[in-house]
Amino acid sequence: MLSNAEKLACLKAARLTIRLEGPLQDVPVAGIPTISASCFVTLTRNGTLRGCIGTLWPYRPLAEDIQSNAYAAAFADPRFAPITPAEEPQITIEISLLTLPQPWNGTADELLAWQSKEPHGIILNYHGRQATFLPQVWEQISGERFFRELSRKADCPFDAWKQKEAKLWTYQVESFSERP
């Protein structure tokens, strides 16, 4: 878990990356732990999703992951037009730090029951197609609909998550955001 000061440093790095319209490569970001970690950066405007990009497995320093994902969420999420300079002050940033994904070895029904008690992030891989939902998505869509939408996001049949060939992983997040 990060301290409040470390969380603020992470949010500041994401905000500066968006404001300056690019990753701050080779610029030290004081206060961010020098650990390898994966995260998602979610951008909203007036409570509406405006961009969300992240990494599932850690392979670079946390500061670099935050900056790269903040840039991609603001300017390269294919679902949205790039954030404009006039729009940037209205954007709220949320960062979700991921635990290392763990393979799910139970059945689909067991996963649904488990997820209903304690929502986790879920990764679905089916015939080379992959998608994830952060645990926060469970608050908006739950039950089998969560998994059908995850399958759809991966461009797979709606019941892909139930198929024997499906590979599923679970993870938890430490999520923190700016005040809107």
Protein Blocks (a to p, Z undefined) as FASTA:
>chain_A
ZZfklmmmmmmmmmmmmmnopafehiacehiacbdddddddddeehiafbdcddfbdcbd
fklmmmmmmmmmmmmpfkbccddfklmmmpccdddddddddddfbdfklmmmmmmmmccd
ddddeehiacdddfklmmmpgcjllmmmmmmmnopafklmmpmklccdddddddddddZZ
